[in-house]
Amino acid sequence: MNDIQKAKDKAWKREYYLKNKELIKARASKWQRDNNDRYKDNQRSYYNNNRDNIIKKSNTWYKNNPEAGGKIRRDYAKRNPGKSNASCAKRRAIKVNSMVNLTNNELDSINNLYQIAKDARITTGYDWHVDHIVPLSKGGLHTLNNLQVVPATWNLEKHNTNCDRYWD
């Protein structure tokens, strides 16, 4: 099969998928329900055969998305698999409850803080976090005036025990 034919086939498959997305998803869900053991075996087999690539992709993603918790949360999950899901779910719930409606400019400013932390990591060679001055668990909000860029070591040491500003 030549490259032109491959491109045509790929375009046709994509068009078919877009037209029949719901049907395809329903079939896949039904197959998964009907063949749950086989599905899990396939997932386990795929993971075992591609473990190194999966871990590499995961590490790259966490490095590029420090706001997601990065290596710290992943290491905790390895040591405490049951607790990890619960603590992550609790944190997500706290974060959702602490969210306020932000304008696009405010969202851009918050995203800029994460970019500053990423740039600081590259410049200094040390990890930097975006920290909540008043912790979410203590009623702080996820707003621009409650966020600051701080060294990771300082942020990890303080946990949620104080509301100090790093830069004064």
N, C-alpha and C positions, 0 to 999 in steps of 0.2 A: 504494500500500500504506500503510495507516495505521499509527500507532505501536504499537497493540496487536498487530496482525498481525506487525510487525517483531520485537516482543519475544517473541512466541510462536515465530517462526521461529528466533530466536537461541537460545532455551531448548532447542528441539528439536535444533538443530545441536550445541549443547554436550552434551546428553544422548547423542546419537548418537556424538559423539567419545569421550566417557568410556566408553561401552560397547564401542567398536571401536578403541580407541587403538592396540593392537598391530598390527591389520590395516592401519590407516591409515599408521602409521609404516613398516611393511614395504613397502606400495605406494610410498610416497614414496622410500624407499631404493632400491627396484628401479628406479623411474623415473630417479632421480639416476644410478645406475650405467649404465643403458641410454642415457642422454642427457647424458653428462658434459660435452661441449662446450657444449651448449645451456644446461645448468645454470650453468656458469661464465659464459657470456655473459649470462644473466639476472642473476646476482649482480653482474657488472661494470656492467651497464646500470643496475640498481637503485642501486648505489653512486654512479655518476656523476650520476644524476638526483636523488639525495637527499643528496649529499655534505655540504652545509651543515648539514642537520638531524642527520645522523649524527655529525658532528664536534661539534655543539653538545651533543647527548645524551652523547657520550663525555666531553667536558670537564666537564659537570655531574656525571656519575658519578664521575670521578676526583676532583673537588673534594669530593664527599660521602664518598669512600672513600680517604682518604689512605694507609691501610695497604696499599693495592694498588700503591703506587709513584708514582701521580700523573703529573704532567706530565714529570717527569725521565725516566722510563722510556719514555714515548711519544716524546719528542724524540730520545732515543737510538735508538729503533727506526727513526725516519725517517732518521737519519744512517747507521746500521749495520744494515740489515734482516736480514742473515744472522746477525750476531753477537748481535742482540737476542734472537732465539728461543733461542739456545744459552745465553746468560747468564741469561735468565729461567728456563729449564728447570733450570739449575744451581742458581739461587737457590731455586727451589721444592723441589728435591731436598734441599738443605741444610736448608731450613726444616722439611721433613717429618721428616728425621732428627733434628732438634733438638726436635721436639715431644715433650712428655711428657703422660701422662694427667692432665688437669686436672679439678678439681671444677667444678660450675656456679658456685660462688662465686668461684673463681679466674678462670674465664672472664669473669664479670661484671666483676671488678676490672680485668682486662686491657682489656676493652671500655671501661671507664670512663677508662682512660688515653688511649685514642684520642679519647674525648669531651672530655677535658681539653685535648688538643692542638687539637681543633677549636674549643673555646671560647676558648682562648688566641689563636688566629689571629684570631677575631672581635674579641676585646677589644683586642689590641695592634696588629693590622694586619700582623703579621709571620707568616711560616710557621713552624709548630712540627711536629716529628716525634716519633714514639715510637721510641726508639733502644735497641738492645741494648748493654748495658754491655760485656759480653764478646761480641764479634761471633760470629754464627752460624758464619762461616767459620773461626773459631778455636776452635770447640768449645762456644761458649755455647749455652744452652738458651733456648727461647721460654717463659720463666716470668716470673711477676710480679716476683720479686726480681732479674731480669736486665734489666728494662725501665725506661726513664726518659723523661720528656718533656723535649725539648731544642729550642733554636732550630734551624731547618733549616740555616742557614748553618754553624753549629758542627758539626752532624752530617755535612753534606756535605764539609766540610774534613777531618774526621778519618778518613773512610772506615772501614777496619777496622784502622787502625794503632795504636790504643791502647785501653785498657780504663778510661779515666778516667770518673769520675762528674762530671756537670755541676754538680749541686747537692751541696755538702758543708757 
